[in-house]
């Protein structure tokens, strides 16, 4: 079983477990067709949308779920729909010096699974609920099928 100690989670900075730059990003003027192909090619479930004028300034996020709910089910043309039309905004972010416990609280309160990590207004990385589960699984180093199932059937531990 995963041993998640809240006290320990209050001492671990998120920048130690986040996925750092470079990340897969797109501009607000990019089409959903281009973004969905980028997701497929890079094997990611979300794309952070950055301000075209200020590099690495995140302004939104698009997930696979957003594409299904805001494009496909609304019968919009992905080749003509722009990122700015469907991206989730305002973007909820966390600073690099935030503790894992506080990140988890923010995810639960906002009902989200991904959080872009910023330093000031500059994108530094992204953290997902999978990253947090993986961190605690790795710390325990036991053959824990519950945590493996929680992060897509253990694909990170396949040999």
C-alpha positions, 0 to 999 in steps of 0.5 A: 500500500502507498504510504502517504504521510501528510507531514512528509508531503508538507516538506517536499517541494513540487519542483522536485517531482514536476516534469520540467521544461521543455514541455509541449506547448502551443499558441492560442492561435493554433488550431485544435487539429494541429494541437491534437496531432501534437498530443498524439505525436508527443504522447501527452494528454494536455498542452499548455497554451502560451502567450505568443508575445511573451515566451513561456508565459502560460495563459491556458491549457487544453486536455484531451477531454476539452477537445472531446467536450468542446470541439467534437461533441459540439460539432466544431471543425478542429481545422478551424477552431483555435486554441483560444476558443476552447482552452481552460482559462484563467489558468490555475498555476502553482509556484515552484516553491509550493509543497506537494501537500498544498498542490494536492489541496489545490487540485482537489479544491479546483477538481483538476489533475494537472497544474502548470508550475511557474516561477513568477509568470514564467512556465517552469514545468507541469505536475500531475496527480500521476507525478504525485502518486508515482513519487510516493510509489517510488519511495515505498518501492514495494510491488504495489498494484493499487498505485500502479493501477492508479497510474495507468496499470503500471506503465512506468514500471514495465521492464 
